[in-house]
Structures are given as structure tokens and as C-alpha cells.
Amino acid sequence: MPGFREISFLIPAYNEARTIADVLDRIAVLDLDYEAIVIDDGSTDATAEIVLSRTTSGGRVHLLRKPNGGKGTALRHGVPHCRGNIVVVQDADMEYDPCDVPALIEPIQRDVADVVYGSRLSGGRPQRAYLFWHLVGNRFLSLLTGLLFNTTITDMETGYKAFRLDALRQLRLTEDRFGIEPEITGEICRRRMRIYEIPIAYYGRTYEEGKNISWRDGFRAVFVLVRTRIRPLREPERGLPEALLEPRAYSSAAGQTIR
């Protein structure tokens, strides 16, 4: 069984056959000691086959498969398998470019941060002109986050986040879909973790290009932020899981390893 690596990339994927190979290629050229764990969330296209073709015994790319349940379920499915000291959540649709990862993880490597957010709203990096109401919604949710948790996070909904592994495993995560983003933010703020932000590039997709998040997810985000602010904190889990991901294997919904 391969040993621990510095970085674990968690990559939720649902019908991302068009871009998943490009994501894995861009991660591979980074000067990082990494593993890439792709969680196939019930894709009906060739996503899983493309990833599986890149897994080798003792290699860096691994595949987990599960029935479709949403981004939150995929992340929760993948976290127990991480063996890196740092975990980076990487979307499979190329809205976020892995070339930003070295800067994203640098505050954690320096031990000044527990969590680092890649902000699309702080300027300084290429930004596709995207949907106006999404921008308004993101700014409103970040303002609400500041009011509820007394923080200055500029982009609460960003999909690019890096965590110390032990910090990520302390979080109480229950959301199944995109509500996982405000839940993560609320949890790290409640636990007073050290949060940094860096500007990142954003190559956003339109709905015609496959974007899935909708206005309903915005209302859900408001509910999740308020709920996370008032619910009791769960005690952090101790230790590491016994079952680690084997190379060239994937997991069923029941958690069984299938070769």
C-alpha cells in the first residue's frame, strides 16, 4: 500500500468526461508529491473509465464510485481515504486551474493557516465575465457569512479550498449537494480555525456548458449558514481511519473495495 503523500486532491465528478483528463494532466505537471482521488458520483458518461485508465499499481490516481447523490456526498465519501497532510478540493470541470494550487497551499505549508480559500472576488487573476445574479448572490452570501461569524471572507461559495487534513476531519459535514460549501465555511468559522484567502483565476461555465448550481442552492445556502451558526459543535474525531484506499480500486456505495 502506498504511503502518505503531501497533497490529496479530492475531485468530485459527475459526467465530466470532457474535462477530467485535462484536470488530471494539469495536476500531474505540478511539482508536488500528491495523490488524486476522483469520486465518480454516479456518472452516466465515460468519466469513470477515463480515470480508471490512468490508475496503476502504486500510482497517484485513484477512483471511488458511488450512486449519484451530489457534491456533498461525494466529498464525504472521499475524505476518509485521504492520505495527504493537505487536502485540496478540486472541481472536475476546469473552472479552477490547478496552476493556482501551489499558492493555495503555501500558507498551510508555512503553518500560518488551517484552511485557505481561493477567492474569485478579490481581483488580481483572470476572471471570466459570468452571470450577474450569481455574482450578486455570492457577494450577499459572503456578507451574510461575515455578519453571522464575524469574518471577512470575500468568497464563501468558492469551490477551491485547501485544508490541513486534521482540520478537515474535525468538520461536521451533513449536506448532500452544494450546501456543503456554506456548511464547511460555517464549521471552520465556528471552530475558530485560521483562514486565509488568495486570489485565483476563474474560468466559469454557463448553464449551456454544464453548470449545475441554481437559485435554489442560494436559498439553501442561507438556511445552512444560519443552521450551522446555531447548532451545537460536534467533538472532533480522533485518529485516522483504518481502511485506506488501495491502488487501482474503487468503492461501492456500501464501502466495499472492488478490484
VENGI-V25499 format. One record per residue. PSI is psi in whole degrees, 0 to 359 (NA if undefined). NEAR is the number of other ideal C-beta (glycine too) atoms within 8 Angstrom. D_LAST is the distance of its C-alpha to the last C-alpha in Angstrom with 1 decimal. Layout:
psi->PSI near->NEAR d_last->D_LAST
psi->PSI near->NEAR d_last->D_LAST
//
This chain:
psi->131 near->5 d_last->14.3
psi->152 near->7 d_last->16.3
psi->189 near->5 d_last->19.6
psi->146 near->5 d_last->21.4
psi->170 near->12 d_last->22.6
psi->316 near->8 d_last->25.8
psi->133 near->15 d_last->24.5
psi->120 near->14 d_last->21.6
psi->121 near->12 d_last->21.7
psi->120 near->14 d_last->20.6
psi->91 near->13 d_last->20.4
psi->138 near->13 d_last->20.6
psi->130 near->15 d_last->20.3
psi->110 near->13 d_last->21.4
psi->55 near->9 d_last->22.2
psi->36 near->13 d_last->22.8
psi->332 near->10 d_last->21.8
psi->331 near->4 d_last->25.3
psi->345 near->10 d_last->25.1
psi->323 near->15 d_last->21.7
psi->320 near->8 d_last->21.7
psi->318 near->8 d_last->25.2
psi->311 near->14 d_last->24.3
psi->323 near->13 d_last->21.6
psi->319 near->8 d_last->24.1
psi->329 near->11 d_last->26.9
psi->321 near->14 d_last->24.9
psi->331 near->7 d_last->24.1
psi->353 near->5 d_last->27.8
psi->146 near->11 d_last->28.8
psi->69 near->3 d_last->29.9
psi->148 near->9 d_last->27.6
psi->103 near->5 d_last->25.1
psi->166 near->13 d_last->22.4
psi->146 near->14 d_last->18.8
psi->117 near->12 d_last->18.0
psi->108 near->15 d_last->15.9
psi->124 near->15 d_last->15.9
psi->103 near->15 d_last->15.8
psi->114 near->15 d_last->15.8
psi->58 near->15 d_last->18.3
psi->35 near->10 d_last->17.9
psi->147 near->14 d_last->18.9
psi->2 near->4 d_last->20.2
psi->204 near->7 d_last->20.5
psi->17 near->7 d_last->18.3
psi->307 near->16 d_last->17.7
psi->319 near->11 d_last->13.9
psi->322 near->7 d_last->13.8
psi->316 near->11 d_last->16.2
psi->316 near->15 d_last->14.4
psi->329 near->9 d_last->11.1
psi->344 near->6 d_last->13.4
psi->359 near->10 d_last->14.7
psi->138 near->11 d_last->11.8
psi->161 near->8 d_last->12.0
psi->124 near->5 d_last->11.5
psi->10 near->5 d_last->14.0
psi->186 near->10 d_last->14.9
psi->345 near->8 d_last->16.6
psi->130 near->12 d_last->14.7
psi->155 near->16 d_last->11.9
psi->131 near->13 d_last->11.0
psi->139 near->14 d_last->11.3
psi->142 near->10 d_last->12.0
psi->160 near->15 d_last->14.7
psi->155 near->6 d_last->17.7
psi->128 near->8 d_last->20.7
psi->349 near->10 d_last->22.9
psi->167 near->11 d_last->24.5
psi->320 near->10 d_last->24.5
psi->316 near->16 d_last->25.3
psi->323 near->11 d_last->22.4
psi->316 near->15 d_last->20.0
psi->316 near->14 d_last->21.7
psi->326 near->8 d_last->21.7
psi->327 near->11 d_last->18.0
psi->331 near->13 d_last->17.6
psi->316 near->12 d_last->20.3
psi->343 near->7 d_last->18.8
psi->356 near->12 d_last->16.2
psi->135 near->13 d_last->19.0
psi->10 near->11 d_last->20.0
psi->156 near->13 d_last->22.9
psi->333 near->7 d_last->26.5
psi->137 near->14 d_last->27.1
psi->128 near->15 d_last->25.2
psi->125 near->15 d_last->26.1
psi->119 near->11 d_last->25.4
psi->118 near->14 d_last->25.1
psi->152 near->11 d_last->25.5
psi->2 near->14 d_last->23.7
psi->5 near->8 d_last->26.9
psi->20 near->10 d_last->28.8
psi->334 near->9 d_last->31.7
psi->131 near->14 d_last->31.3
psi->124 near->9 d_last->31.3
psi->345 near->10 d_last->29.2
psi->342 near->8 d_last->32.4
psi->351 near->14 d_last->33.8
psi->317 near->14 d_last->31.2
psi->319 near->10 d_last->33.1
psi->327 near->7 d_last->36.1
psi->321 near->13 d_last->34.1
psi->350 near->13 d_last->32.8
psi->317 near->8 d_last->36.0
psi->330 near->10 d_last->37.8
psi->318 near->15 d_last->34.9
psi->327 near->7 d_last->34.8
psi->356 near->7 d_last->38.6
psi->38 near->5 d_last->38.1
psi->352 near->7 d_last->40.4
psi->149 near->11 d_last->37.9
psi->328 near->10 d_last->35.2
psi->140 near->15 d_last->34.3
psi->129 near->14 d_last->35.2
psi->136 near->13 d_last->35.6
psi->112 near->16 d_last->35.8
psi->128 near->13 d_last->38.9
psi->352 near->10 d_last->39.5
psi->7 near->10 d_last->43.0
psi->358 near->9 d_last->44.6
psi->171 near->6 d_last->45.4
psi->351 near->4 d_last->45.2
psi->160 near->9 d_last->42.1
psi->135 near->6 d_last->41.7
psi->123 near->9 d_last->41.5
psi->138 near->7 d_last->41.1
psi->113 near->3 d_last->43.9
psi->200 near->9 d_last->42.0
psi->127 near->7 d_last->42.9
psi->313 near->5 d_last->46.0
psi->335 near->7 d_last->45.2
psi->319 near->10 d_last->41.8
psi->314 near->10 d_last->43.8
psi->315 near->8 d_last->46.2
psi->317 near->11 d_last->43.5
psi->318 near->13 d_last->41.8
psi->322 near->9 d_last->45.1
psi->315 near->8 d_last->46.1
psi->324 near->15 d_last->42.9
psi->322 near->14 d_last->43.3
psi->316 near->8 d_last->46.9
psi->320 near->10 d_last->46.0
psi->317 near->16 d_last->43.5
psi->318 near->11 d_last->46.4
psi->319 near->6 d_last->48.7
psi->326 near->11 d_last->46.4
psi->5 near->11 d_last->45.0
psi->55 near->5 d_last->47.7
psi->166 near->8 d_last->45.6
psi->24 near->4 d_last->46.1
psi->129 near->13 d_last->42.6
psi->339 near->8 d_last->43.3
psi->76 near->14 d_last->40.0
psi->328 near->11 d_last->38.4
psi->4 near->11 d_last->36.0
psi->142 near->12 d_last->34.6
psi->355 near->9 d_last->30.9
psi->106 near->14 d_last->30.9
psi->145 near->12 d_last->30.9
psi->142 near->14 d_last->30.0
psi->147 near->12 d_last->29.9
psi->138 near->11 d_last->30.0
psi->316 near->12 d_last->26.8
psi->330 near->6 d_last->29.0
psi->317 near->12 d_last->31.1
psi->322 near->11 d_last->28.3
psi->351 near->9 d_last->27.1
psi->342 near->9 d_last->30.6
psi->141 near->11 d_last->30.7
psi->101 near->6 d_last->30.8
psi->123 near->12 d_last->28.8
psi->345 near->5 d_last->29.0
psi->144 near->11 d_last->29.5
psi->324 near->8 d_last->27.0
psi->222 near->10 d_last->28.4
psi->353 near->13 d_last->30.6
psi->349 near->14 d_last->32.5
psi->330 near->14 d_last->30.0
psi->306 near->12 d_last->32.2
psi->329 near->16 d_last->35.5
psi->318 near->15 d_last->33.8
psi->313 near->11 d_last->32.5
psi->314 near->13 d_last->36.0
psi->319 near->15 d_last->37.8
psi->315 near->13 d_last->35.7
psi->328 near->13 d_last->36.2
psi->317 near->14 d_last->39.9
psi->325 near->10 d_last->40.4
psi->5 near->9 d_last->38.9
psi->42 near->4 d_last->41.2
psi->157 near->9 d_last->38.6
psi->115 near->7 d_last->39.8
psi->130 near->13 d_last->39.1
psi->158 near->10 d_last->39.8
psi->145 near->12 d_last->39.8
psi->149 near->12 d_last->39.7
psi->140 near->9 d_last->40.5
psi->162 near->14 d_last->37.7
psi->152 near->10 d_last->37.6
psi->120 near->12 d_last->36.7
psi->70 near->10 d_last->35.9
psi->150 near->10 d_last->35.9
psi->155 near->9 d_last->34.9
psi->172 near->8 d_last->37.1
psi->324 near->6 d_last->36.2
psi->333 near->4 d_last->36.4
psi->1 near->6 d_last->33.8
psi->7 near->8 d_last->31.3
psi->136 near->8 d_last->32.5
psi->335 near->6 d_last->31.5
psi->144 near->6 d_last->33.6
psi->179 near->6 d_last->36.9
psi->331 near->7 d_last->40.2
psi->326 near->6 d_last->38.7
psi->332 near->11 d_last->36.3
psi->316 near->10 d_last->39.5
psi->322 near->8 d_last->41.0
psi->321 near->11 d_last->37.9
psi->319 near->14 d_last->38.0
psi->313 near->10 d_last->41.6
psi->315 near->9 d_last->40.7
psi->319 near->13 d_last->37.7
psi->313 near->15 d_last->39.9
psi->315 near->9 d_last->42.7
psi->317 near->8 d_last->40.4
psi->328 near->12 d_last->38.7
psi->327 near->10 d_last->42.2
psi->346 near->5 d_last->43.5
psi->153 near->6 d_last->40.7
psi->147 near->3 d_last->40.5
psi->140 near->7 d_last->38.2
psi->144 near->5 d_last->35.3
psi->139 near->4 d_last->35.2
psi->147 near->6 d_last->32.5
psi->150 near->6 d_last->29.4
psi->147 near->3 d_last->29.5
psi->181 near->4 d_last->27.0
psi->151 near->3 d_last->23.4
psi->148 near->7 d_last->20.4
psi->323 near->4 d_last->18.8
psi->110 near->6 d_last->15.1
psi->157 near->8 d_last->14.3
psi->128 near->10 d_last->11.5
psi->148 near->8 d_last->9.2
psi->148 near->12 d_last->9.3
psi->46 near->9 d_last->7.0
psi->161 near->11 d_last->5.1
psi->163 near->12 d_last->7.0
psi->141 near->13 d_last->9.0
psi->178 near->9 d_last->10.7
psi->332 near->5 d_last->14.5
psi->359 near->4 d_last->14.6
psi->9 near->6 d_last->12.7
psi->144 near->6 d_last->9.8
psi->128 near->8 d_last->6.6
psi->129 near->7 d_last->3.8
psi->NA near->5 d_last->0.0
//
